[in-house]
Amino acid sequence: MSISASTILYLTVFTLTCLFTYKADKKIDTKKRQGIFYSFLAIFIPSLLAGMRADTVGRDVLMYAIRTFDLANTSTLAETFELTTEPFGYTLLAYITSLFADDAGAFLFTSEVMVIAPIYLIAYKYRATTPMWQTMCAYMFLFYNNSFNVMKQSVSAVFVMLFYIYMKEKKPRKMVACFLVAFSFHFSAVFGLVFIFVSMFLNGKSNKETKITFVVVCLLVILNLKHICRLLLALSLMPEKYAKNIEAVFSMDTTVYLRIVGFNTHVFFDWAYRLMLIIIPLYCIRKTKLEVDVHVKFLPVLGFIFYTYVLLFFKTIYGIRISLYCDMFTLLLIPLITKTFRRRKIEDKLRVNAGYIAFMGAYWFVWVMIYGWSGSNHYIFR
């Protein structure tokens, strides 16, 4: 499909997802069955599109998704785990899916369900402050196409986010379950936990001297990240399969995937827009004096700092794979922009919501559809 046809297809799915989410939000308390039905559609439709895509839509699909499913589809459970190098949770999902379907499209479908269902649950939990459709809209524009490529880590990131929410709700069993799922899909879930605890410490009640010492230690760790990662590999505390990823970031080889050589317009656009996706909501929150979870405000900033550090010092955008654990929290931050505008009339609501959609849509159209990030700008059916 052409970019224009692909754009229409994606926007149609985005619209239907937001529409059914909106209807579910309105019905879930009064007419529960209707609310559940609309919720099913809101999750099913974008997951179906993900499952109907060709193996070339999303750069990593052929790298590990198809290979893992084909292995699971032709082997016993024990053989699958013995022969694969993929994480436990992802391999198990592939095997379970293979019991019910022979086509890898089913696995692409269930992989997306594992991402979008937790996002929908998060939208439901925050619906008292943010309409559910706005949270889902933010996901569709900012992370949906990326989940076509970064499949394992997308699952991991949303479950780390759920981990934090259950931590706030003081539900330790669900916290542990969420982290185990996150870790079983991607080892880097550990970084997600580190980011959360760093945010909690810096925004906690410790004295200023302790916080300064902690920041200094963190900076020293970051400056020596290359040596620390290689030490972890040497001590077998990090899976060997991540050796290539570590070299891709730290080797400075200009031929490595995602290495930046000279000034890159695409990357600068992404960096500048990511900055706006943080600064504008934070400015709106401060202007209107909204009471917002401090970690929801701080974690996206922390992720942006990490992403910028890796970008500047190692000339690669690979840091986005780790900062994703913080970036996901923008789903709760960005909708707060709409709180700064008066919406007394229907015209005001339409204007504010249109501006909200356009703000994220501009990023999606340029970064995904024009620049081709995630390799899903040309949609192809199976």
Secondary structure, DSSP 4 states (H G I P E B T S, - for coil): --HHHHHHHHHHHHHHHHHHHHHHHHHTTT-HHHHHHHHHHHHHHHHHHHHTB-TTSSTTIIIIIHHHHHHHHTS-HHHHHHH--S-HHHHHHHHHHHTT-SSHHHHHHHHHHHHHHHHHHHHHHTTTTS-HHHHHHHHIIIIIGGGGTSHHHHHHHHHHHHHHHHHHTT-HHHHHHHHHHHHHH-TTHHHHHHHHHHHHHHTSS--HHHHHHHHHHHHHHHHTHHHHHHHHHHTT-S-GGGHHHHHHHHS--TTSTTB--S--HHHHHHHHHHHHHHHHHHHHHHHHT----HHHHHHHHHHHHHHHHHHHHHSBSTTHHHHHHHHTTHHHHGGGGGGGS---SHHHHHHHHHHHHHHHHHHHIIIIIIT-GGG-SS--B-
